């Protein structure tokens, strides 16, 4: 990891971090604590959660064990009164606030028709309104600081439609945080540094564990990389402002070369994060290069009509003709295809045992990966007209399970094309 400098640049500084009871927020808090900083842990979790690790009090204990001073505050950033009280308590306790880290966020990767308004209100209330409101209440105190910073954990404003079509509400809410950076950086230029930070790859957090499919953790980096990048940003003078930064790029500029140190499983292909491509094809190439694709939990599959023979059966006839022990040995995965549309039904492909097998219905044992798509797109995929990764990114394919198996499936498709499907 990037070592804290001997100058202890954040010593004595007071950081107000939203959502700091776990994940990236806590990692930033601990990084600052090693310099001897004061950290306000502003989050909702005061009692242990059945599914999520940590509380504001356990995080406070870790901050103090790392060498900092902690002030845990129960804060729902949708509540103006709670934020105001926490801000005042921070000022009363530490004498002021130097740094605001807007980390708290809510996510739902669902389409317009699948997203209840309650969920839309939650995302807009936390990501956009909460970030704006917290900033508004903290800024008067930042203006009194010698080294004031606002750091939002939000992406560059990439208006490629691919980042809207499958989860419009989430993108609007998350980009709201980024628009706060764009506006406030200019509004307070010369007075407060306002920047954004986003990860190059997926970060292992409780949210990712809940959203991801099986084995998603090994495709991630730890929150330490974001903490190190944040430390670099927060150590800059206040005229360093208006930047949309990516963790890996920033750390490379600082001379960091070993990024395996941040990997949950060093050497394993990493899952690229959202919003960073210039075009959908660019992200697909990155995924294929690293041997991984996104591993988010898809919406429940719609019920399919009875299996059809015809083109799907013909496709599986070709599949059965090209699979063998070598294919099984190199793949080691069981696939389930939940197809809808004109030729809907459930099919399986066992590339894990013996010489392999394929047919109608669910596999004899639990599938390692379940692919949900329209039957016509399935035919295009296996005829080489549509790559699985492109199908996923354009919303034509939903995947649950071991995402690396989707990449391996392309090798089988190549064999099938040679067999002149």
C-alpha positions in Angstrom: 0.0 0.0 0.0 0.9 3.6 -0.4 2.6 4.5 2.9 1.5 7.5 4.9 4.2 10.2 4.6 6.5 10.9 7.4 5.1 14.4 7.4 1.7 13.1 8.6 -0.1 15.4 6.2 -3.6 14.8 7.8 -2.5 15.0 11.4 -4.9 17.2 13.4 -7.3 17.5 10.4 -10.9 16.7 11.0 -12.7 14.5 8.4 -16.4 14.2 8.2 -17.1 10.9 6.3 -20.6 9.7 5.4 -21.1 6.0 5.3 -17.9 5.4 7.2 -19.0 2.4 9.3 -17.8 -0.1 6.6 -16.3 -0.4 3.2 -14.5 2.4 1.3 -15.6 5.0 3.8 -14.1 3.1 6.7 -10.9 2.4 4.8 -10.4 6.2 4.1 -11.1 6.8 7.8 -8.4 4.4 8.9 -5.9 5.8 6.4 -6.4 9.3 7.8 -6.3 7.9 11.4 -2.7 6.6 10.8 -1.7 10.3 10.4 -3.4 11.2 13.7 -6.5 12.7 12.1 -9.9 13.3 13.7 -12.6 11.3 12.0 -16.4 11.9 12.2 -18.1 8.6 11.4 -21.5 9.7 10.0 -23.6 6.6 9.2 -26.9 5.0 10.1 -25.7 1.7 11.6 -25.6 2.0 15.4 -26.7 -1.6 16.1 -25.2 -4.8 14.5 -26.8 -5.6 11.1 -27.7 -9.2 10.3 -26.1 -9.0 6.9 -23.7 -6.1 7.0 -20.5 -5.9 9.0 -19.7 -3.1 11.5 -21.3 -0.2 13.2 -20.3 3.4 13.8 -19.0 2.3 17.2 -16.8 -0.6 15.9 -15.5 1.7 13.2 -14.7 4.3 15.9 -12.7 1.8 17.9 -10.7 0.9 14.8 -10.0 4.5 14.0 -8.7 5.1 17.5 -6.6 1.9 17.5 -5.0 3.2 14.3 -3.9 6.4 16.0 -6.7 8.8 15.3 -9.6 10.4 17.3 -13.1 9.3 16.4 -16.6 10.8 16.8 -19.3 8.3 15.9 -22.6 10.0 14.9 -25.9 8.3 13.9 -26.7 10.1 10.7 -29.2 9.4 7.9 -28.0 11.9 5.3 -31.6 12.3 4.0 -32.4 14.0 7.4 -31.3 17.6 7.5 -31.6 17.8 11.3 -29.4 14.8 11.9 -26.7 16.1 9.6 -26.8 19.5 11.2 -26.5 18.1 14.7 -23.6 15.9 13.6 -21.8 18.8 12.0 -22.3 21.0 15.1 -21.1 18.1 17.3 -18.0 17.8 15.1 -17.2 21.5 15.4 -17.8 21.5 19.1 -15.5 18.4 19.6 -12.7 19.1 17.2 -12.9 22.9 16.6 -13.9 22.7 13.0 -14.1 20.5 9.9 -11.3 20.4 7.2 -12.4 17.6 4.9 -15.8 16.2 3.8 -15.9 12.8 2.1 -19.3 12.1 0.5 -19.2 8.3 0.4 -22.7 7.2 1.4 -24.6 5.7 -1.5 -27.5 3.5 -2.5 -27.7 1.3 -5.6 -30.3 -0.7 -7.6 -29.2 -1.9 -11.0 -32.7 -2.2 -12.3 -34.6 -0.9 -15.3 -37.3 1.8 -15.3 -40.2 -0.6 -15.1 -38.6 -2.8 -12.5 -37.5 0.0 -10.1 -40.2 0.9 -7.5 -40.5 4.7 -6.8 -39.5 4.0 -3.2 -36.1 2.7 -4.5 -35.8 5.7 -6.8 -36.5 8.1 -3.9 -33.9 6.2 -1.8 -31.1 6.5 -4.4 -31.9 10.2 -5.2 -32.3 11.0 -1.6 -28.9 9.5 -0.5 -26.7 9.9 -3.6 -27.9 13.2 -4.9 -29.8 15.1 -2.2 -27.7 13.7 0.6 -24.4 14.7 -1.0 -25.7 18.2 -1.8 -27.2 18.7 1.6 -24.2 17.4 3.6 -21.9 19.6 1.5 -24.2 22.7 2.0 -24.1 22.2 5.8 -20.3 21.5 6.0 -19.1 24.2 3.5 -19.4 27.1 6.0 -16.9 25.3 8.2 -14.6 24.3 5.3 -14.3 27.9 4.4 -12.5 28.5 7.7 -10.0 25.7 7.2 -6.5 26.2 5.9 -6.7 23.0 3.7 -10.4 22.4 2.9 -11.5 19.5 0.7 -14.7 17.9 -0.5 -14.2 14.4 -2.0 -17.2 12.7 -3.6 -16.9 9.0 -4.4 -18.6 9.3 -7.8 -17.7 8.6 -11.5 -16.7 10.8 -14.4 -19.7 12.2 -16.2 -19.8 9.7 -19.1 -23.0 10.3 -21.2 -22.7 7.1 -23.2 -26.3 5.8 -23.3 -25.1 2.3 -22.4 -24.7 3.5 -18.8 -28.3 4.7 -18.6 -30.4 2.1 -20.5 -30.2 -0.7 -17.9 -30.3 1.3 -14.7 -31.4 4.9 -15.5 -32.4 5.8 -11.9 -29.1 4.6 -10.4 -27.1 6.5 -13.0 -29.1 9.7 -12.6 -28.5 9.5 -8.8 -24.8 8.7 -9.0 -24.2 11.3 -11.6 -25.9 13.7 -9.3 -22.9 13.3 -7.0 -20.6 14.0 -9.9 -22.5 17.1 -10.9 -22.1 18.4 -7.4 -18.3 18.2 -8.0 -18.6 19.9 -11.4 -20.6 22.8 -10.0 -19.1 23.3 -6.5 -15.5 23.0 -7.8 -16.2 26.1 -9.9 -18.3 27.9 -7.3 -15.7 27.6 -4.6 -12.6 27.7 -6.8 -9.7 29.1 -4.8 -11.5 28.5 -1.6 -12.2 24.7 -1.4 -10.8 21.8 -3.3 -13.7 19.7 -4.7 -12.9 16.5 -6.5 -14.3 13.0 -7.4 -12.7 9.6 -7.1 -13.9 6.4 -8.7 -12.3 2.9 -8.8 -10.9 1.4 -12.0 -12.1 -2.1 -10.9 -14.8 -3.4 -8.6 -14.1 -3.0 -4.9 -14.9 -5.7 -2.4 -17.5 -4.2 -0.1 -20.7 -5.4 1.5 -22.7 -3.9 -1.3 -20.7 -5.8 -3.9 -21.1 -9.0 -2.0 -24.9 -8.5 -1.9 -25.1 -7.5 -5.6 -22.6 -9.9 -7.1 -22.9 -13.5 -8.1 -20.9 -16.4 -6.8 -17.2 -15.8 -6.6 -17.5 -12.0 -7.2 -15.0 -11.3 -4.4 -12.0 -12.8 -6.1 -12.7 -10.5 -9.1 -12.3 -7.4 -6.9 -9.7 -5.2 -5.3 -9.8 -4.2 -1.6 -10.9 -0.8 -0.4 -7.3 0.0 0.4 -6.7 1.2 -3.1 -9.4 3.8 -2.8 -8.1 4.8 0.6 -4.6 5.3 -0.8 -5.9 7.3 -3.7 -8.1 9.4 -1.4 -5.0 10.1 0.8 -3.1 11.5 -2.3 -6.0 13.8 -3.2 -6.6 15.0 0.4 -2.9 15.8 0.8 -3.0 18.3 -2.1 -3.5 22.1 -1.7 -6.9 23.7 -2.2 -6.2 24.8 -5.7 -6.2 21.1 -6.8 -9.8 21.1 -7.7 -12.4 20.0 -10.3 -10.8 16.7 -11.1 -12.6 13.4 -11.8 -9.9 10.9 -10.7 -9.6 7.1 -11.1 -7.8 5.3 -8.3 -5.3 3.2 -10.4 -4.4 6.1 -12.7 -3.7 8.5 -9.8 -1.6 6.0 -7.9 0.5 5.2 -11.1 1.3 8.9 -11.3 2.5 8.6 -7.7 4.9 5.8 -8.7 2.9 2.8 -7.5 3.6 -0.2 -9.8 2.5 -3.2 -7.8 -1.3 -3.4 -8.0 -1.5 -7.1 -7.0 -1.1 -5.9 -3.4 -4.7 -4.5 -3.7 -6.2 -7.7 -5.2 -8.5 -9.9 -3.1 -6.9 -12.8 -5.0 -3.7 -11.7 -6.6 -3.4 -12.9 -10.2 -7.1 -13.4 -10.7 -8.8 -11.5 -13.6 -10.4 -8.3 -12.3 -13.9 -6.9 -12.9 -13.9 -3.5 -14.5 -16.1 -0.9 -12.8 -18.9 1.0 -14.5 -18.8 4.4 -16.3 -15.2 4.5 -17.4 -15.4 3.5 -21.1 -15.4 5.7 -24.1 -17.7 3.3 -25.9 -19.3 -0.1 -25.0 -16.8 -1.9 -27.2 -13.9 -0.5 -25.2 -15.2 -2.0 -21.9 -15.9 -5.3 -23.6 -12.3 -5.4 -24.8 -11.1 -4.7 -21.3 -13.3 -7.5 -19.9 -12.0 -10.0 -22.4 -8.5 -9.0 -21.8 -8.8 -9.6 -18.1 -10.9 -12.7 -18.5 -13.9 -11.4 -16.4 -17.3 -9.8 -16.9 -19.7 -8.1 -14.4 -21.2 -10.3 -11.8 -24.3 -8.5 -10.6 -27.4 -10.3 -9.5 -30.0 -10.1 -12.3 -33.7 -9.6 -12.0 -35.7 -12.9 -11.5 -36.1 -14.7 -14.8 -39.5 -14.6 -16.3 -41.3 -17.9 -16.6 -40.7 -19.6 -19.9 -43.1 -21.5 -22.1 -42.6 -25.2 -22.8 -39.3 -26.0 -24.5 -39.2 -25.8 -28.2 -37.4 -27.9 -30.6 -36.6 -26.2 -33.9 -33.6 -23.8 -33.9 -32.7 -24.3 -30.3 -32.7 -28.0 -30.6 -30.6 -27.7 -33.8 -28.1 -25.5 -31.9 -27.8 -28.1 -29.2 -27.3 -30.8 -31.8 -24.2 -28.9 -33.0 -23.1 -28.4 -29.3 -23.3 -32.1 -28.6 -21.2 -32.7 -31.7 -18.3 -30.5 -30.7 -18.0 -31.1 -26.9 -15.5 -33.7 -25.7 -13.2 -34.5 -22.8 -10.8 -31.8 -23.7 -13.5 -29.2 -23.8 -14.8 -30.4 -20.4 -11.3 -30.3 -18.9 -10.6 -26.8 -20.1 -14.0 -25.4 -19.1 -15.1 -27.1 -15.8 -18.5 -25.5 -15.6 -22.2 -26.3 -15.8 -24.4 -23.9 -17.7 -28.2 -23.3 -17.5 -29.9 -21.3 -20.2 -33.3 -19.8 -19.4 -34.7 -18.8 -22.7 -37.8 -16.6 -23.5 -39.4 -15.5 -26.7 -40.4 -17.6 -29.7 -38.5 -20.7 -28.6 -38.5 -20.3 -24.8 -37.5 -23.0 -22.4 -34.8 -24.2 -20.1 -31.7 -26.0 -21.4 -28.4 -27.1 -19.9 -24.8 -27.7 -20.9 -22.6 -29.8 -18.6 -18.9 -29.2 -19.3 -17.8 -30.4 -16.0 -18.1 -34.2 -16.0 -17.1 -37.0 -18.3 -17.3 -36.1 -22.0 -19.9 -33.5 -21.4 -23.6 -33.5 -22.1 -26.4 -31.1 -23.2 -30.2 -31.1 -23.4 -33.5 -29.7 -22.4 -34.4 -29.0 -18.8 -32.4 -28.1 -15.8 -29.0 -29.7 -15.3 -28.8 -32.8 -13.0 -26.8 -30.7 -10.5 -26.8 -27.0 -9.6 -25.5 -24.9 -12.4 -22.4 -22.8 -12.0 -23.8 -20.1 -14.2 -27.3 -19.3 -15.3 -27.8 -17.3 -18.5 -31.2 -15.6 -19.2 -31.9 -14.3 -22.6 -34.3 -14.3 -25.6 -34.1 -17.5 -27.7 -33.4 -15.5 -30.9 -30.4 -13.8 -29.2 -29.3 -17.2 -28.0 -29.2 -18.5 -31.6 -27.2 -15.4 -32.7 -24.8 -15.9 -29.8 -24.0 -19.5 -30.7 -23.7 -18.7 -34.4 -21.0 -16.2 -33.7 -23.1 -13.1 -34.5 -23.3 -11.9 -30.9 -20.6 -12.3 -28.2 -21.7 -13.1 -24.7 -19.9 -10.0 -23.2 -21.5 -7.7 -25.8 -24.9 -9.3 -25.1 -24.4 -8.7 -21.4 -23.4 -5.1 -21.8 -26.3 -4.3 -24.1 -28.8 -5.8 -21.8 -29.6 -8.8 -24.0 -28.1 -11.3 -21.6 -28.4 -11.6 -17.9 -25.9 -13.7 -16.0 -25.8 -15.1 -12.5 -22.9 -17.2 -11.2 -19.3 -17.6 -12.2 -18.7 -14.9 -14.8 -15.4 -16.3 -16.0 -17.4 -19.2 -17.5 -19.1 -16.8 -19.9 -15.7 -16.1 -21.4 -14.8 -19.8 -21.7 -18.1 -20.3 -23.5 -16.8 -18.2 -26.4 -14.2 -20.9 -27.1 -17.0 -23.5 -27.5 -18.7 -21.1 -29.9 -15.6 -20.8 -32.0 -15.6 -24.6 -32.3 -19.2 -24.5 -33.4 -18.5 -21.9 -36.1 -15.8 -24.1 -37.5 -18.5 -26.9 -37.5 -20.5 -24.5 -39.7 -23.6 -24.0 -37.6 
